[in-house]
Amino acid sequence: MKRLLAGVLLCAAATAATAQSVPRAYAGHYELVPQLLPGLSAQDDAVRARCVFLIGQIGDRKAAAGIRPLLGDPSLAVRYQAGIALCALGDSAGVPTARAALASAAEWIRYYAVQALADLATDPARTALNALRADQSELIGGMIDEAMKTWPWPSAPPAPAKEKLEAAESLHELFIEVTAPLVVESDGYWHDGNYPQCIRCNEAIIFLDPHFVEQYGTTAWLLWSLGLNDRAFSVLRQGLAANPNDWQMWFDTGYQYTLLKEYAIGARFLGRAIELGAPPPQNHQYCHALEKSGHPDLALAAWQDLKKRFPDDPIPAQHIARLQKVLAGEQPPTRET
């Protein structure tokens, strides 16, 4: 399988932010379940959580019995996913744990908790949604409001998907490949300007494939654009922990600091990105950050080093000439505070 399976495992992206109308990326792909079931007993907490999540989203109700024991799993992340999956599979045993997830889990997990409780459509599920409506984000609160307006939703299991997927060689490969429909869904929301749904897709992608580095920087930028800087840096820290030797993670984190005009901190992260092999355009950002943090001398040295390492890059020469004038007192430096 290839990551871009968009034409096979794909639903058209929807613009509405309701739990009922948003496409179910994995619904009906029962052919994945035999490969996912052994993962429910994997030693790795993250593997168990991903397998539970996918089985619940696929909608194979016969798998509920294998998920029910995970309500007592030592990992909170696994327990949350088990409760949500059971509700999605029509099993009321998951309601208390899905309710707990809706109360305290990350927003992308709350999204699936609302969807699953609404699909279950029992009185306890409705009570849980009503009780936890307060203090939810606009995205999650809107989903709950829509559920209450249209209650109860039909809870029939999904029809088998018309297109089947080839078996992956390993669960690791499967987790990577099944991010494809979420990537396409996220892209649709991006073009619609629906950033909260785009973020939700991206965080689910990161959950399935923590080494999909591009998603961290994109998600952080979207969160920053919504004024959610703490969440943005939380996502970036997550990415650095999972990918400590990837230059793009260090660059994206440094760039996030420059968006906040914290150039000195940004330069430290951007410098590490260069040490790890960042290409010339990313080197440019490092040089700019040094100058804007009040160090034109260090910026000049960085541009000169860049010219030596990338002699075909025309940009360093321009800044070398300019900064030589700055240091000679002939013109002011570029500086933002």
Summary of the structure (lengths in Angstrom):
residues: 337
radius of gyration: 23.5
end to end distance: 48.6
largest distance: 76.3
contacts: 1129
relative contact order: 0.09
helix: 67%
strand: 0%
